[in-house]
Amino acid sequence: MWLLKMAWRDGKASGRKLILFMASIVLGIAAVVSIQSFGENLKDNIALQSKAMMGADYKIDLDKAPTEEVLSIIDSLGGARAREIGFTSMAAFPGNDGTRLVQVRGIEGEFPFYGELETVPREAAQTYQQEGKALVDATLMRQLGLNPGDSIKIGEVTLPIAGALRSIPGSNSFFSSVAPPTVLPYSFIEETGLIQTGSRISYDYYFTTQPGTDLEQLDEVLDPRLDNLEADLDTHTSTSERLGRRYDNFGKFLNLVAFVALLLGCVGIASAINIYIKGKLKAVAVLKCLGATRKQTFMIYLLQIAGMGLLGGIIGTIAGLFLQQLFPLLLGDLLPVDIEMTFKIQIILLGILLGVFMAVLFALVPLIGTLYVSPLQALRVQTGINKKKGKAELAVLGGIFLFILLFSYWLLQDWRYSLAFVLGIVVTFAILAGIARLFMKVIRENFPTGWGFPARQSLQNLFRPQNQTLTLVLAIGVGTFLISTLYFTKDVLLAEASIDAQTDSPNMILLDVQAGQEKEVEQVIKNSGNPVLDDIPIVTMRVQNINGRTVNQMREDSTSGINRWVLNHEFRVTYRDSLTNSEVLSSGDWISQVDNTNLIPISVSDNFAEDALVSVGDRISFNVQGVVMNTEVRSIRTVDWSQMQPNFSIVFPKGVLENAPQFRVITTKVPGEAASAALQQELVRLFPNVSILDLRQIITVIEDLLNKIAWLINFMAFFSILTGIIVLLGAVRTSKFQRIKESVLLRTIGARSNQILKILALEYFYLGALGTLSGILLSLLSSQLLAWLLFDTAFVPSIFPFLVIFPAITILVMFIGLTNSISVIKSPPLEVLRKESY
Amino acid sequence: MTKILNVRNLEKSYTSGSKQLTVLHDISFNVEEKETFAIVGPSGSGKTTLLGLCAGLDRPDTGSIELCGTELSSLSEDERAVLRNQKVGFVFQDFQLLPTLTALENVAVPLELQGAKNASDVAKGLLEKVGLGGRFEHYPSQLSGGEQQRVAVARAFSNRPSILFADEPTGNLDAETGEKVIELLFDLNREAGTTLVIVTHDLDLAKMTQQILRLKGGKIIETHEQH
C-alpha cells in the first residue's frame, strides 16, 4: 500500500515529465489497436455478408458449357434458382462514340437472393428481364454520358438500357474498374453470337438452401464429383474465407507498419524512462538511507511506470477504436463490403495489456539501475560498473528481442517472416545507431577547430554528458526511413507497371481474334497508322496425363502434391520458334520447330514446372479439343509475368499446332487517348467478337489502387513520424535544463541572444540532418534490395524524399528544438535559473 | 555507559582509474549512547566515507563496525536498510529531501516505511517543532535552504533514532541559519536522547560536541574528549 502511495505521490509531482512518455505509448497502441480492430471487423463483416457477396448460398460454376452429367447433378439438387453466363466483350453505344470492354453477365431468375441488385432507377432491377433491357455500370454510364433509354450493343445484340447498375453481388471493384459489369437477360446471350471457341465464358448456377443445411458437408460430397466433370462448387462461406485471406495479407502488412510505430514508441519509452530514472537515482539513494529496501525502491518506480502504461494503454485503445472509423474512408471502394464497426473486448484487452507490458519491458533496463544504487550516493557520487547489473540488463534485452519475435509471429503466423522482420528491425536500428556513433567519432577525431565559435559549440553539444544524440538520430532516422521506403517502394511498383517507359511494349491487346480474321484486323490497325507488334496464335487445351498418370488419378491421390489448377485449368497455349524478351531459358534446350507429332518437345514456365512437379524429360499429354497430343518437356523458362504483354505457361514449337482450332491475340501500340478511342470504335464496329484491353486504362486503375493503398500506408507511417516527434520532444525537453544552464552561463559571460540561438539552431540542424539523411539513405538501400530481390527490376528512386522529406523533417526538428528553448533566450539569466529549478 | 557505535581496525579503499586509493586506514573508535561526537578533518581526509561506513551505507574492506549492538558485516543490504530505518537518522549537507514529496510527506517517509499508522500526525508535530507549521504542503523547491534543512532535521528525528549521523549539516547554509539548525539538532538530541555523530570542518561546531575525532589522510591523528 505504501508503495502505491509513494508511486502516486512521486508520479503526481513528476507528471509533466511523464506525459511525453505516455504519449509514446498512446500513439503506438492507437496504431496497433486501430489496425487490429479494423482487421477483425473486416473479417467479421465479410463473414456476415458472405451470402450478400455471392447473392446465393452456393453456386456451381464451370468454364465450358455444362455436360449432361453436370446438369443431372444440378437437377438432383432441386435445380438451380438462377443461372448466368458471363464473359468479357467490347460494348458499343449507338449514338455515342464510346466503346468499352465490359463484363457481360446474362442472368435468368431472381438473382440475387441475398444482397441487392442496386440500380438507378430502383425498379430497373426488377423489370430488366421482362422488358428485355440491359443494366450498365453506373460509373461507365457517367463517363460516357449515357442515360436510361440509350442503347448498348454487345456482339450482334442491341438493347435499350433500363438503368445504371450501382452494385451487384459477384462483381469485385478492382475487376469492375477494368471491365465494368453489364447485366442482360440470359435469353439474349445466344443472340450476341459471342459464345464461340476461344472466348472465356463462365457458367454459374445459383442455389439457395433451407436454414440449417450443412454446406461444408455438401461441398465435401459434391466437389470431388464436380471436379471430375471440370466444374466447381463454391459455398458462400468458402468464398468469403478466400476473400478474407486475401485481405488478411494486406492487414498483416499494415499490422507490421503499426508495430513499427509501436516499437518506435518503445524507443521513446526507453529513452524517456532512462532520463527519468537517472534523475531519480539520488532519491533512491536517500530512500535507501532512510531504510527502504532495494525491492521497495524498485517497486515504487515499477508501479509508477506500469500505471502510466495502463493509462497510456487505455487512452491509446480508445483512440485506436475511434481511429479505425477513418479506414473505410481512406480505402473507399477497395473494401469488398460495407463495414459496420464494433468494439471487440479482446482487442480492448490487447491494447491495454500491451500498453502495460511494453511500458514495463522497455523501462526495465533503466529501472534495473535502481536496484544497484548504493545509499552512499546520497553522500557522494559513486561511479563504477556493477557486473550483476550488466547481466540483468542483458537478460532484459534478451526478453525484449523475444517479445518482438513472438509478437511479430502472432501477427504474421510464420516463423521465417517473423525472424526476418525482427532481424530487419535490428539491422535497421543497428545501422542507424552505427551511423550516429560513427558521425560522433569522426567529428571528435577531426574536430573542426577552425570553425567559428557557434558552429564549434553546437557540435560540442552533441557530446555533452547525458546527450540524446543517439536517441534522436534513431527516432528521426526510423521515421524517415519508413516514409521514404514507402515512397521508393511505390516507385518500384509503378515502374514495374508503367508501360510508357518501355517504348517497344504494346499498350493495346486484342483478344479473341478468330482464325481468318487476323489479316483484316491487322489491316485496320495498319490503316490507322499504328504498328502490329505481335500476332500470337492461341490454342486451348487441358492436361490429360502427366508421366502416364491420368488427371483423375492425380485428383484422387491426395498425396500427389500436384497443384490442382494444373489439373483443372484450360491452358491457352501458343507456338513459336523463339523466346520473347520476357523469357529466359533456365534449363533444357529450346526446340524451335518439329516435323512429326509423335512426341512433341515443349517448353514450360518455371512456375508450371513447380506446380505440376515436372522437369526436363517428363512427359505430358494434352487434350487439344478432343485430340490427344503427347509431349515431352524439353526446356523450362523463367517468365517475367509482370511484363505487360501476353506470356505463356506452355509453348509448343512450330510445325504442330498450325492446323488446330485456334484464335489470335494481336498487340499494337497506339499513341494518345484519342487515337486509341478511334481505333477501338473502328475495331468494335467491324469485329464485335474481338475484346480490346486498353493497357493505359488498366495502368490508371492500378495507379489509383496503389494511391489508395499508399494513402493508408502513409497514414500508418504518419504514426511513426508522430511518435518520432514525441520522442524528439521528450529528448529535447529532458536535456533542456542542461542546455539552459549552458546557455545561461554563456550569457553571463557575455554571449548575445542571437549567438545562443545560432548555437541551438545549428545543434538541432546537425541532429535533424543526420537522422533524416541516414533514414533516406537506408531506405534507398532497402528499396534497391526490394527491387532486385522481390521485383527483379531496375529502380530509379524518386527525388521526392530528398527534395521534400529531408528539408521538411530537418526543419521540423529545428522548429521543435528552438520553440522549446525560446524561454532561454528571452528571459534574464537569473530568472531562467530560478524558474527552471522548480 | 553503553557503546552504540564500536569501530575496529577499519580499512577502505576505492579504485580510481587503474589506481587503488586508500581512503581510510586502521580506524578504531567508540561512541557512547546519547553522546555527541564530531569527526573533523580537511577535505579529502575520509570523513564522509567514515560516516557512510558507520551508518551501514557501504561495506569496509576490513575491520568491523558494531552499530546499536549489531555487527554490520553480518547483515545483507536490505537488513542494513531495516536497521537504518529503525535505529538511524540522517542529516545531509545538501538536505537530500525527495523533491517530488511535500515537506510533510518527506518527514513521514521513515515512519511510513515502518508501517506506522500515525505517520502524518507525528510528522506534523515535528514540523511544527522545527518552526514549519505552515509549510506542510510545500515542495522542497518552494522552501529556502534553511527551511529545507529544518525539514531534513524533522525527518531525521521522525523515527526516533538511537543515533543520528549528520554530514556537514551547516555546509550549505549561512552562519545565522546554520546556528539555528545546530541549535535544533542539539535540542532534539537532548530531548530524545539520540546519539549525535557530526561530520564537519567547522571547529566551532565540533567544540560543541563531547568527543572530537580528527582525521587526516584517512588516518586518525587525534581523539579528544571535552567536558
Interface residues (C-beta under 8 A of the other chain):
Chain A: W2 K5 M6 R9 D10 K12 A13 S14 K282 A283 V286 L287 K288 C289 L290 G291 A292 T293 R294 K295 Q296 S374 P375 L376 A378 L379 R380 G384 S837 Y838
Chain B: T15 T48 T49 L51 G52 A55 L57 D58 E77 D78 A81 V82 L83 R84 N85 Q86 V88 F90 F92 Q96 L97 L98 P99 T100 L101 E105 V109 P110 E112 L113 Q114 G115 Y139 S141 Q142 R155 N159 D167
